[in-house]
Amino acid sequence: MRSANLKTYKPSHSNVQSTSKEDIYQLLLAQLNSLLDDDVDYIANTANFCAAIQQNFHFHWVGLYRVMGEELVLSAFQGPTACTRIPFGRGVCGQAWEEKKTLIVGDVHSHPNHITCSALSQSEIVVPLFDSHGNVKAVLDIDADIVNAFDTLDKDYLEECVALLAKYY
């Protein structure tokens, strides 16, 4: 169950006033439910998925890496250019894939396994996307330009968002 944390989140590049982070996630889930469609291809669904998160939160970078063999390959994303391929276990994305769990890094500059794609990234959350057999098919990677941008509320809601996307693949 989600925590009752109603901490106010003010994105760094937004005109959003004082909307609780939980309220934004509730709206995002409703939006994703209407955007995602099993008759639409992978690229369209993943592009809209990343765009919806970006538009609602204005994070520095939002994207998906899909599992291809023994590496993660860049898929749909919103933000500046990014690393194209990440080996299994390498970086926060590869580590989340290997450990099969969501990872929150409050300060990427102090994380020994972080891969720097943008010097503006300060914190990161990576959420695995599982298939019906429990295999990781992709990871959602979100970077923020502030330290400690992510908490358990983000983890809980982003896992719910990723589960919505996963049911189509």
Residue frames as a rotation matrix with the C-alpha (Angstrom) as fourth column:
MET 1
0.579 0.815 0.000 0.00
0.815 -0.579 0.000 0.00
0.000 0.000 -1.000 0.00
ARG 2
0.004 -0.552 0.834 1.17
0.463 -0.738 -0.491 3.53
0.887 0.388 0.252 -0.74
SER 3
-0.608 -0.259 -0.751 2.31
0.791 -0.275 -0.546 5.70
-0.065 -0.926 0.372 2.11
ALA 4
0.525 0.840 -0.136 0.19
0.840 -0.537 -0.076 8.65
-0.137 -0.074 -0.988 3.16
ASN 5
-0.395 -0.771 -0.499 3.08
0.582 -0.630 0.514 10.94
-0.711 -0.088 0.698 2.26
LEU 6
0.634 0.639 0.435 1.50
0.760 -0.409 -0.505 13.95
-0.145 0.651 -0.745 0.58
LYS 7
-0.167 -0.818 -0.551 4.75
0.488 -0.554 0.674 15.79
-0.857 -0.156 0.492 0.17
THR 8
0.820 0.426 -0.383 4.45
-0.055 -0.607 -0.793 18.62
-0.570 0.671 -0.474 -2.31
TYR 9
-0.073 -0.825 0.560 6.58
0.762 0.316 0.565 18.22
-0.643 0.468 0.606 -5.39
LYS 10
0.737 0.206 -0.644 7.53
-0.196 -0.846 -0.495 21.27
-0.647 0.491 -0.584 -7.43
PRO 11
0.575 -0.538 0.616 9.35
0.802 0.519 -0.296 20.20
-0.161 0.664 0.730 -10.59
SER 12
-0.186 -0.791 -0.583 12.41
0.590 -0.564 0.578 22.28
-0.786 -0.237 0.571 -11.30
HIS 13
-0.982 -0.172 -0.078 11.16
0.034 -0.568 0.822 23.49
-0.186 0.805 0.564 -14.70
SER 14
-0.462 0.884 0.073 7.43
0.780 0.366 0.507 23.82
0.422 0.291 -0.859 -14.17
ASN 15
-0.669 0.367 0.646 4.68
-0.403 -0.910 0.100 26.25
0.625 -0.194 0.756 -13.41
VAL 16
0.071 0.682 -0.728 2.92
0.441 0.633 0.636 23.67
0.895 -0.367 -0.255 -11.23
GLN 17
0.124 0.043 0.991 1.90
-0.668 -0.735 0.115 25.36
0.734 -0.676 -0.063 -7.99
SER 18
-0.604 -0.337 0.722 1.26
-0.793 0.353 -0.498 23.19
-0.087 -0.873 -0.480 -4.93
THR 19
0.536 0.695 -0.479 -0.11
-0.725 0.670 0.162 19.92
0.433 0.260 0.863 -6.19
SER 20
0.333 -0.434 0.837 0.81
-0.643 0.545 0.538 16.90
-0.690 -0.717 -0.097 -4.12
LYS 21
-0.631 -0.662 -0.404 3.02
-0.765 0.444 0.467 14.35
-0.130 0.604 -0.787 -5.76
GLU 22
-0.746 0.413 0.523 0.41
0.233 0.897 -0.375 11.69
-0.624 -0.158 -0.765 -5.01
ASP 23
0.315 0.889 -0.332 -2.27
-0.051 -0.334 -0.941 13.71
-0.948 0.313 -0.060 -6.84
ILE 24
0.054 -0.378 -0.924 0.00
-0.951 -0.303 0.068 13.99
-0.306 0.875 -0.375 -9.88
TYR 25
-0.906 -0.414 0.086 0.61
-0.381 0.887 0.260 10.23
-0.184 0.203 -0.962 -9.85
GLN 26
-0.301 0.879 0.370 -3.14
0.278 0.452 -0.848 9.55
-0.912 -0.152 -0.380 -9.61
LEU 27
0.523 0.462 -0.716 -3.69
-0.473 -0.541 -0.695 11.70
-0.709 0.702 -0.064 -12.70
LEU 28
-0.346 -0.756 -0.556 -0.77
-0.923 0.169 0.345 10.03
-0.167 0.633 -0.756 -14.47
LEU 29
-0.828 0.065 0.558 -2.19
0.004 0.994 -0.110 6.55
-0.561 -0.089 -0.823 -13.86
ALA 30
0.236 0.971 0.043 -5.54
0.196 -0.004 -0.981 7.62
-0.952 0.239 -0.191 -15.30
GLN 31
0.397 -0.167 -0.903 -3.79
-0.797 -0.550 -0.249 9.14
-0.455 0.818 -0.351 -18.30
LEU 32
-0.684 -0.720 -0.118 -1.71
-0.696 0.596 0.400 6.01
-0.217 0.356 -0.909 -18.91
ASN 33
-0.476 0.597 0.646 -4.81
0.219 0.791 -0.571 3.82
-0.852 -0.131 -0.507 -18.67
SER 34
0.616 0.764 -0.193 -6.35
0.023 -0.263 -0.965 5.80
-0.788 0.590 -0.179 -21.51
LEU 35
0.296 -0.588 -0.753 -3.16
-0.893 -0.450 0.000 6.14
-0.339 0.672 -0.658 -23.59
LEU 36
-0.710 -0.666 0.229 -1.87
-0.571 0.735 0.367 2.56
-0.412 0.130 -0.902 -23.58
ASP 37
0.448 0.858 -0.250 -3.54
-0.814 0.276 -0.511 0.24
-0.369 0.433 0.822 -26.04
ASP 38
-0.032 -0.469 0.883 -2.88
-0.064 0.882 0.466 -3.38
-0.997 -0.042 -0.058 -26.96
ASP 39
0.702 0.311 0.640 -3.71
0.600 0.225 -0.768 -2.56
-0.383 0.923 -0.028 -30.59
VAL 40
0.889 -0.455 -0.054 -0.86
-0.441 -0.818 -0.370 -0.05
0.124 0.352 -0.928 -30.74
ASP 41
0.555 -0.721 -0.416 2.73
0.319 0.645 -0.694 -1.07
0.769 0.252 0.588 -31.31
TYR 42
0.348 -0.532 -0.772 5.56
0.937 0.201 0.285 -1.06
0.003 -0.823 0.568 -28.78
ILE 43
-0.664 -0.696 0.272 7.14
0.706 -0.704 -0.078 2.19
0.246 0.140 0.959 -29.97
ALA 44
-0.232 0.656 0.719 3.91
-0.011 -0.740 0.672 4.18
0.973 0.148 0.179 -29.82
ASN 45
0.744 0.557 -0.369 2.99
0.318 0.190 0.929 2.89
0.587 -0.809 -0.036 -26.36
THR 46
0.208 -0.736 -0.644 6.45
0.973 0.091 0.211 3.37
-0.096 -0.670 0.736 -24.89
ALA 47
-0.668 -0.408 0.622 6.83
0.533 -0.846 0.017 6.83
0.520 0.343 0.783 -26.44
ASN 48
0.127 0.807 0.576 3.51
-0.121 -0.564 0.817 7.97
0.985 -0.173 0.026 -24.96
PHE 49
0.689 0.067 -0.721 4.39
0.627 0.443 0.640 6.33
0.362 -0.894 0.264 -21.65
CYS 50
-0.281 -0.899 -0.337 7.66
0.959 -0.277 -0.062 8.29
-0.037 -0.341 0.939 -21.34
ALA 51
-0.636 0.086 0.767 6.07
0.246 -0.919 0.307 11.52
0.732 0.384 0.563 -22.59
ALA 52
0.456 0.888 0.066 3.25
0.159 -0.154 0.975 11.29
0.876 -0.434 -0.211 -20.05
ILE 53
0.484 -0.364 -0.796 5.68
0.874 0.170 0.454 10.90
-0.030 -0.916 0.401 -17.14
GLN 54
-0.594 -0.790 0.152 7.83
0.802 -0.597 0.025 13.75
0.071 0.136 0.988 -18.46
GLN 55
-0.381 0.517 0.767 4.88
0.162 -0.779 0.606 16.09
0.910 0.355 0.213 -18.98
ASN 56
0.667 0.720 -0.190 3.53
0.274 0.000 0.962 15.44
0.692 -0.694 -0.197 -15.50
PHE 57
0.771 -0.386 -0.507 6.80
0.571 0.068 0.818 15.73
-0.281 -0.920 0.273 -13.57
HIS 58
0.888 -0.444 0.117 9.33
-0.284 -0.731 -0.621 17.56
0.361 0.518 -0.775 -15.79
PHE 59
0.687 -0.700 0.195 12.18
0.216 0.452 0.865 15.29
-0.694 -0.552 0.462 -14.75
HIS 60
-0.010 -0.799 -0.602 15.57
-0.652 -0.451 0.609 15.75
-0.758 0.398 -0.517 -16.40
TRP 61
-0.619 -0.227 -0.751 15.32
-0.738 0.496 0.458 12.44
0.268 0.838 -0.475 -18.28
VAL 62
0.099 0.676 0.730 12.68
-0.608 0.622 -0.494 9.71
-0.788 -0.395 0.473 -18.60
GLY 63
-0.043 -0.122 -0.992 13.28
-0.968 0.252 0.011 6.63
0.249 0.960 -0.129 -20.70
LEU 64
0.789 0.303 0.534 13.08
-0.398 0.915 0.069 2.93
-0.467 -0.267 0.843 -21.21
TYR 65
-0.389 -0.835 -0.388 15.87
-0.920 0.336 0.199 0.48
-0.036 0.435 -0.900 -21.90
ARG 66
0.739 0.673 -0.029 14.76
-0.674 0.737 -0.057 -2.90
-0.017 0.062 0.998 -23.23
VAL 67
0.095 -0.669 0.737 16.54
-0.399 0.653 0.644 -6.16
-0.912 -0.355 -0.205 -22.64
MET 68
0.836 0.014 -0.549 18.26
-0.526 0.306 -0.793 -7.47
0.157 0.952 0.263 -25.77
GLY 69
0.352 -0.708 -0.612 20.51
0.200 0.696 -0.690 -10.43
0.914 0.120 0.387 -25.06
GLU 70
0.143 -0.423 -0.895 22.96
0.977 0.202 0.061 -9.50
0.155 -0.883 0.442 -22.31
GLU 71
-0.890 -0.432 -0.143 22.48
0.451 -0.881 -0.144 -5.75
-0.064 -0.193 0.979 -22.52
LEU 72
0.164 0.891 -0.424 19.93
0.615 -0.428 -0.662 -3.02
-0.771 -0.152 -0.618 -22.19
VAL 73
-0.662 -0.310 0.683 19.28
0.745 -0.373 0.553 -1.04
0.083 0.875 0.478 -25.38
LEU 74
-0.823 0.303 -0.480 17.90
-0.101 -0.910 -0.402 2.49
-0.559 -0.282 0.780 -25.40
SER 75
-0.386 0.806 0.448 14.23
0.922 0.325 0.210 2.64
0.024 0.495 -0.869 -26.36
ALA 76
0.333 0.595 0.731 11.69
0.529 -0.760 0.378 5.48
0.781 0.261 -0.568 -26.10
PHE 77
-0.248 -0.404 -0.881 12.79
0.953 -0.266 -0.146 8.45
-0.175 -0.875 0.451 -24.01
GLN 78
0.769 0.389 0.508 12.25
0.424 -0.904 0.051 12.13
0.479 0.176 -0.860 -23.25
GLY 79
0.797 -0.516 -0.313 15.23
0.022 -0.493 0.870 14.37
-0.603 -0.700 -0.382 -22.53
PRO 80
0.319 -0.771 -0.552 18.80
-0.903 -0.423 0.069 14.87
-0.287 0.476 -0.831 -23.69
THR 81
0.293 -0.292 -0.910 20.82
-0.574 0.708 -0.412 12.22
0.765 0.643 0.039 -25.51
ALA 82
0.603 0.040 0.797 21.58
-0.738 0.405 0.539 9.10
-0.301 -0.913 0.274 -23.52
CYS 83
-0.569 -0.750 0.338 23.73
-0.619 0.661 0.424 6.00
-0.541 0.032 -0.840 -23.31
THR 84
-0.057 0.543 -0.838 22.69
-0.947 0.236 0.217 3.59
0.316 0.806 0.501 -26.04
ARG 85
0.408 0.119 -0.905 23.72
-0.046 0.993 0.111 0.23
0.912 -0.004 0.411 -24.56
ILE 86
0.071 -0.323 0.944 24.22
-0.982 -0.190 0.009 -0.85
0.176 -0.927 -0.330 -20.95
PRO 87
-0.484 -0.318 -0.815 25.69
-0.280 0.939 -0.200 -4.27
0.829 0.131 -0.544 -20.05
PHE 88
0.549 0.659 -0.514 23.94
0.185 0.504 0.844 -6.57
0.815 -0.558 0.155 -17.56
GLY 89
0.489 -0.285 -0.824 24.82
0.871 0.208 0.445 -5.50
0.044 -0.936 0.350 -14.01
ARG 90
-0.605 -0.790 0.097 26.49
0.791 -0.610 -0.039 -2.24
0.090 0.053 0.995 -15.08
GLY 91
-0.790 0.301 0.534 25.20
-0.218 -0.952 0.215 1.17
0.573 0.054 0.818 -14.01
VAL 92
-0.686 0.611 0.394 22.07
-0.524 -0.040 -0.851 1.64
-0.504 -0.791 0.347 -11.96
CYS 93
0.228 0.797 -0.560 19.93
-0.973 0.162 -0.164 0.34
-0.040 0.582 0.812 -14.86
GLY 94
-0.040 -0.335 -0.941 21.96
-0.457 0.844 -0.281 -2.84
0.888 0.419 -0.187 -15.29
GLN 95
-0.950 -0.294 0.109 22.05
-0.205 0.321 -0.925 -3.33
0.236 -0.900 -0.365 -11.53
ALA 96
-0.307 0.919 0.247 18.23
-0.807 -0.113 -0.580 -3.00
-0.505 -0.377 0.776 -11.25
TRP 97
0.353 0.357 -0.865 17.93
-0.821 0.562 -0.103 -5.58
0.449 0.746 0.491 -14.05
GLU 98
-0.450 -0.646 -0.617 20.36
-0.244 0.754 -0.611 -7.93
0.859 -0.124 -0.496 -12.33
GLU 99
-0.993 0.027 0.118 18.75
-0.114 0.135 -0.984 -7.56
-0.042 -0.991 -0.131 -8.89
LYS 100
-0.514 0.857 0.027 15.20
0.520 0.287 0.804 -7.54
0.682 0.428 -0.594 -10.31
LYS 101
0.156 0.579 -0.800 14.16
0.964 -0.264 -0.003 -4.66
-0.213 -0.771 -0.599 -8.10
THR 102
0.754 0.186 0.630 13.59
0.349 -0.926 -0.144 -0.93
0.556 0.329 -0.763 -8.12
LEU 103
-0.128 -0.850 -0.511 16.63
0.992 -0.108 -0.069 1.11
0.003 -0.516 0.857 -7.17
ILE 104
0.917 0.312 0.248 16.59
0.294 -0.950 0.108 4.67
0.269 -0.026 -0.963 -5.85
VAL 105
-0.125 -0.981 -0.151 19.86
0.976 -0.095 -0.195 6.60
0.177 -0.172 0.969 -5.88
GLY 106
0.673 0.461 -0.579 19.65
0.642 -0.753 0.146 9.87
-0.368 -0.470 -0.802 -3.93
ASP 107
0.552 -0.593 -0.586 22.98
-0.572 -0.781 0.252 11.23
-0.607 0.196 -0.770 -5.17
VAL 108
0.994 -0.091 0.059 24.30
0.106 0.687 -0.719 9.64
0.025 0.721 0.692 -8.35
HIS 109
0.459 -0.879 0.134 27.74
-0.523 -0.388 -0.759 11.19
0.718 0.278 -0.638 -7.85
SER 110
-0.180 -0.513 0.839 28.27
-0.975 0.204 -0.084 9.08
-0.128 -0.834 -0.537 -4.75
HIS 111
0.721 0.470 0.510 27.01
-0.386 0.883 -0.267 5.82
-0.575 -0.004 0.818 -6.28
PRO 112
-0.226 -0.968 0.114 29.96
-0.424 0.203 0.883 3.66
-0.877 0.151 -0.456 -7.41
ASN 113
-0.471 0.084 0.878 28.00
0.596 0.764 0.247 1.93
-0.650 0.639 -0.410 -10.20
HIS 114
0.501 0.734 -0.459 26.48
0.177 -0.606 -0.775 5.05
-0.847 0.307 -0.434 -11.79
ILE 115
-0.313 -0.502 0.806 27.10
0.930 0.012 0.369 5.69
-0.195 0.865 0.462 -15.50
THR 116
-0.194 0.198 -0.961 27.17
0.134 -0.965 -0.226 9.39
-0.972 -0.172 0.161 -16.26
CYS 117
-0.122 0.243 0.962 25.21
0.990 0.094 0.102 10.24
-0.065 0.966 -0.252 -19.40
SER 118
0.348 0.251 0.903 24.46
0.330 -0.935 0.133 13.82
0.877 0.252 -0.409 -18.32
ALA 119
-0.717 -0.677 -0.166 26.34
0.443 -0.259 -0.859 15.94
0.538 -0.689 0.485 -15.80
LEU 120
-0.519 0.598 0.610 23.00
-0.632 -0.750 0.197 17.53
0.575 -0.284 0.767 -14.89
SER 121
0.376 0.654 -0.656 21.63
-0.005 0.710 0.704 14.29
0.927 -0.261 0.270 -13.42
GLN 122
-0.347 -0.452 0.822 21.71
-0.785 -0.340 -0.518 14.36
0.513 -0.825 -0.236 -9.63
SER 123
-0.481 0.249 0.840 19.42
-0.545 0.666 -0.509 11.49
-0.687 -0.703 -0.185 -8.57
GLU 124
-0.571 0.169 -0.803 17.88
-0.695 0.420 0.583 8.47
0.436 0.891 -0.123 -10.26
ILE 125
-0.071 0.546 0.835 15.21
-0.590 0.652 -0.477 5.81
-0.805 -0.526 0.276 -9.95
VAL 126
-0.644 -0.134 -0.754 15.17
-0.710 0.471 0.523 2.65
0.285 0.872 -0.398 -12.05
VAL 127
-0.024 0.770 0.637 12.10
-0.712 0.434 -0.552 0.40
-0.702 -0.467 0.538 -12.16
PRO 128
-0.935 -0.328 0.137 12.19
-0.161 0.733 0.661 -3.04
-0.317 0.596 -0.738 -13.84
LEU 129
0.054 0.919 -0.390 9.38
-0.990 -0.003 -0.144 -4.07
-0.134 0.393 0.910 -16.19
PHE 130
-0.684 -0.286 0.671 8.57
-0.367 0.930 0.023 -7.77
-0.630 -0.230 -0.742 -15.79
ASP 131
-0.518 0.548 -0.656 6.86
-0.601 0.312 0.736 -10.17
0.609 0.776 0.168 -18.19
SER 132
0.490 0.852 0.181 4.27
-0.755 0.312 0.577 -12.69
0.435 -0.420 0.797 -16.98
HIS 133
0.658 -0.328 -0.678 7.07
0.349 0.930 -0.112 -15.16
0.667 -0.163 0.727 -16.13
GLY 134
0.895 -0.277 -0.349 8.94
0.250 -0.335 0.908 -12.73
-0.368 -0.901 -0.231 -13.86
ASN 135
-0.023 -0.914 0.405 11.68
0.986 0.047 0.162 -11.96
-0.167 0.403 0.900 -16.39
VAL 136
0.037 -0.047 -0.998 12.87
0.111 -0.993 0.051 -8.37
-0.993 -0.113 -0.031 -16.76
LYS 137
0.374 0.197 0.906 11.92
0.901 0.153 -0.405 -7.17
-0.218 0.968 -0.121 -20.26
ALA 138
0.112 -0.298 0.948 12.92
0.418 -0.852 -0.317 -3.51
0.902 0.431 0.029 -19.82
VAL 139
-0.262 -0.119 -0.958 13.73
0.939 -0.260 -0.225 -0.91
-0.222 -0.958 0.180 -17.20
LEU 140
0.713 0.436 0.550 12.26
0.473 -0.877 0.082 2.54
0.518 0.202 -0.831 -16.69
ASP 141
-0.288 -0.864 -0.413 15.05
0.957 -0.247 -0.150 4.99
0.027 -0.439 0.898 -15.92
ILE 142
0.730 0.497 0.470 14.29
0.459 -0.865 0.202 8.46
0.507 0.068 -0.859 -14.56
ASP 143
-0.406 -0.873 -0.271 16.91
0.885 -0.302 -0.354 11.08
0.227 -0.384 0.895 -13.72
ALA 144
0.804 0.588 -0.093 16.24
0.589 -0.763 0.266 14.29
0.085 -0.269 -0.960 -11.81
ASP 145
0.087 -0.780 0.619 18.35
0.369 -0.552 -0.748 17.43
0.926 0.293 0.240 -11.71
ILE 146
0.234 -0.044 0.971 18.05
-0.831 -0.527 0.176 17.66
0.504 -0.849 -0.160 -7.92
VAL 147
-0.805 -0.548 -0.229 19.52
-0.301 0.709 -0.638 15.42
0.512 -0.444 -0.735 -5.22
ASN 148
-0.917 0.399 0.021 17.12
0.216 0.539 -0.814 13.06
-0.336 -0.742 -0.580 -3.41
ALA 149
-0.664 0.687 -0.295 14.24
-0.739 -0.546 0.395 13.66
0.110 0.480 0.870 -5.81
PHE 150
-0.067 0.626 -0.777 12.79
-0.415 0.691 0.592 10.15
0.907 0.362 0.214 -5.38
ASP 151
-0.591 -0.032 0.806 11.27
-0.793 0.205 -0.573 8.33
-0.147 -0.978 -0.146 -2.42
THR 152
-0.877 0.243 0.415 9.06
0.177 0.965 -0.192 5.32
-0.447 -0.095 -0.889 -1.69
LEU 153
0.153 0.947 -0.281 5.99
-0.076 -0.272 -0.959 7.15
-0.985 0.168 0.030 -3.00
ASP 154
0.096 -0.222 -0.970 7.71
-0.967 -0.251 -0.038 7.44
-0.235 0.942 -0.238 -6.40
LYS 155
-0.875 -0.484 0.025 8.76
-0.473 0.864 0.176 3.79
-0.107 0.142 -0.984 -6.18
ASP 156
-0.529 0.736 0.422 5.25
0.237 0.606 -0.760 2.57
-0.815 -0.302 -0.495 -5.43
TYR 157
0.436 0.763 -0.477 3.54
-0.240 -0.412 -0.879 4.63
-0.867 0.498 0.004 -8.13
LEU 158
-0.030 -0.503 -0.864 6.19
-0.985 -0.130 0.110 4.09
-0.168 0.855 -0.491 -10.80
GLU 159
-0.918 -0.212 0.334 6.02
-0.196 0.977 0.081 0.34
-0.344 0.009 -0.939 -10.22
GLU 160
-0.067 0.973 0.220 2.26
0.289 0.230 -0.929 0.62
-0.955 0.001 -0.297 -10.76
CYS 161
0.420 0.148 -0.895 2.83
-0.676 -0.607 -0.417 2.64
-0.605 0.781 -0.155 -13.95
VAL 162
-0.547 -0.726 -0.417 5.34
-0.831 0.410 0.376 0.10
-0.102 0.552 -0.828 -15.27
ALA 163
-0.718 0.361 0.595 2.92
0.144 0.913 -0.381 -2.74
-0.681 -0.188 -0.708 -14.49
LEU 164
0.396 0.863 -0.313 0.34
-0.155 -0.273 -0.949 -1.00
-0.905 0.425 0.026 -16.70
LEU 165
0.216 -0.407 -0.887 2.82
-0.963 -0.242 -0.123 -0.92
-0.164 0.881 -0.444 -19.57
ALA 166
-0.735 -0.630 0.249 4.04
-0.605 0.776 0.179 -4.49
-0.306 -0.019 -0.952 -18.94
LYS 167
-0.153 0.734 0.662 0.62
-0.024 0.667 -0.745 -6.04
-0.988 -0.130 -0.084 -19.45
TYR 168
0.740 0.409 -0.534 0.86
-0.495 -0.205 -0.844 -5.18
-0.454 0.889 0.051 -23.15
TYR 169
0.225 -0.771 -0.595 4.14
-0.886 0.093 -0.455 -7.04
0.406 0.630 -0.662 -23.68
